[in-house]
Amino acid sequence: MLLELSIRNLAVVESVRLTFRQGFHVLTGETGAGKSIIIDAMSLIAGGRGASDLVRHGSEKAEIEALFEFAPGHPVWETLDRLGIDTHEEEHLIIRREVSSQGKSISRINGQLVNLSMLREVGEWLINIHGQHEHQSLLKAERHIQWLDLFGGPALHSAKQRYTESYRKFKQLNKEIKQLMDSARQAIQMQDLYRFQVEEIAAAQLKAGEDEWLLEEKRKLGNAEKLTEAVSSAYEALYGSGNAVHEIGKAEQKLEEMVHVDRVSLQPLLEQLRNAYYQLEDAAHQLRDYREQIEFNPERLDEIEQRLDLISSLRRKYGQTLGEIISYHERISAELALLENEEESVSKLQQEAEAERERLVVYAQELSRLRMKTAKKLAVSIENELKDLHMERTRFAVHIERWSGQGGFSEHHDPDYAFTSSGIDQVEFMISANPGEPLRPLGKIASGGELSRIMLAMKAIFSKLDRIPVLVFDEVDTGVSGRAAQAIAEKMSLLSASCQVFSITHLPQVACMADAHFLIYKEVDKKRTFTRVQDLDEEDRARELSRMLGGVEVTETTLHHAKEMLRMAARFKSAQTASNL
C-alpha cells in the first residue's frame, strides 16, 4: 500500500507530506482548492505525463516522492527484478519523480535512475486511477476481452497461453512462406548468378596455399640460368679451380703432424678444421646435386603464370585470399541449394503452417469455450454487485462473437476463423439499465452515474484479481445522489478491505464512510496562493461534512446531521468488520 506521499512545488502546492494507512481515504474541499493536484502527484509516481506547467511558478522543479509497502510475493518485485532494479530484498519501495520547469523529467526507484517506460511498467502495479473522464477504458470494447480473461482464472490463462504460443508460431511460419514467395523472381536471378559463380570457382579446383607455392616455383623457373651460374661458381670454388676443400685438407694434415708438440693449443684448432672440411665437402656435394636438378622449362613457367592470372581474377571477384574464395564457394553453394529447393521449402513450410493452424483451431476453440463459460459467471457477479449499488433491475451480459476469415463474424461451428493475437473472439459488455429495454453496448450508456456504479462494481470484483494495491476514484460519484450515493459509499468502504482506496468527492454520504479524511483548501499569503492539506480528526470531520451538507454556513442542524452520518458510518463499518471475522 501507499504509506507516504511527499509533494514539493507542484502547481499551487509548495510543500505537503501526507501519511496514509490501510482503508478508505477521502479528499474533500471547495471546487478549485487543488484536490486534483494530489491525484496528479500519484499519476506522476505511476509514470503519468509530466509537463512544465505542473511546476509551481518561480520554482526550478517539482518533486514527488512516494513510499510503498508490498508483500514479498507481489508481482511488482518480479517486474523490478526483470528491469534490473535492485530492491535489496526489502518490502518497501521508494519512487521519486522530478519535473523541471523546462519539462524534463527524472525518475528514481529505490535510488536507481529509470526511464519513463520502466517507471510506467512498474506503475501498472502501483496505482489505478479512475475518474469521470479517465475510466473510458470501460467503454472501449477492445479492452473488455482483457477484463474477461482476467476473471477467467488459471484455466483460462493456461488456455490463452497455449493459444498465444501457437499463434506466434503460425504467424512466423506464414511470414517465412510470404518472404520465400515474394522473393521468387529475385531467386531465379540469384540462381543464375550463384550457379555461374559456383561453376567458375569449382572449375578452378583451388587448393589452400596454392598461390604461395606457385609463386615460389615461378621465381625458380624464371631465374634458372642465374641459379645455375651461381651454384656452379660456388661449386668450382670448393672443388674446382679454387679447390677450397683440398686446401683445408692440407691444413688439417699439417696440424695433425704437429699436434703432439702442443696438444693443448692445437687440438681444438684441428677439430675445427676437420669439421670445416666435412661441412664444405658436404656443401659441395649438395651444390652439385642442386645444379643437376635446376630445370629450364619455359612451358611450365607459362602454365604457372596462367594459373596465377586465373587466381588473381578470382581474387578480384570473390575474396582477397584463396581461403576467402573457398569459403565464399561453400556459402553460395549452400545458398544455391536452398534456392534450387525453394519450392520444396515453401511446400514444407506450408505443411508445417497447416499443421500449426489445425492446432491453433483447437486451442482457439478451447479458449473461446472457456470465455463463454466465464462470461456467464462474470455477468452474474457484476449483477450481484450492481444490486448492492441499487441497480437491482439492471441486466448485464458479456456478448461474444467469433471473427470470420471473411471479415465479419462466423457461426460457432464455422472453422473459417480470423485469428488475432487474443483469439477468435470479439468481446463486448452489454447492459440494460431498465426493465423491458434490450441489452445494448456499455459504451452507449448516457448516464454518468450509472457508468460510475458499473465501473465501481467491476473494480469490486477485479481488485481481488489484478493485485493493484491503490485505487483512486476522482469524482466518479458526480451525478449521483440519494440512495445511489450511499450505496457507492458503502461499496468503496467494502472495497477498501482488499486494497487502499482514495476518493475525491463532493458527496457527504461518501465522505462519512472514510477511514481517513483529508481537507484540501487554499490560502493566500503575501500575494501567493498555497494549497494546504489537513488530516481531519473526528470534530473537524463533522464540521467538513456539515459544510458539504449545508454550504458555507455550518449550523447546529447540519452539524448534528453530520455527526449522525459519522455514527451511522461507524456502525456500518463495525458490522462489516464483525461479519468478516
Secondary structure, DSSP 8 states (H G I E B T S, - for coil): -EEEEEEEEETTEEEEEEE--SSEEEEE-STTSSHHHHHHHHHHHTT----GGGB-TT-SEEEEEEEEE--TT-HHHHHHHHTT---TT-SEEEEEEEEETTS-EEEEETTEEE-HHHHHHHHTTTEEEEETTT-GGGG-HHHHHHHHHHHTHHHHHHHHHHHHHHHHHHHHHHHHHHHHHHTHHHHHHHHHHHHHHHHHHHHHT--TTHHHHHHHHHHHHHTHHHHHHHHHHHHHHHHSSS-HHHHHHHHHHHHHHHTTTSHHHHHHHHHHHHHHHHHHHHHHHHHHHHHHH----HHHHHHHHHHHHHHHHHHHHH-SSHHHHHHHHHHHHHHHHHHHTHHHHHHHHHHHHHHHHHHHHHHHHHHHHHHHHHHHHHHHHHHHHHHHTT-TT-EEEEEEEEEBTTSSEE-TT---B--BTTBSEEEEEEEE-STT---EEGGG---HHHHHHHHHHHHHHHHHHH--SEEEEESTTTT--HHHHHHHHHHHHHHTTTSEEEEE-S-HHHHTT-SEEEEEEEEEETTEEEEEEEE--HHHHHHHHHHHHHSS---HHHHHHHHHHHHHHHHHHHHHHHHH-
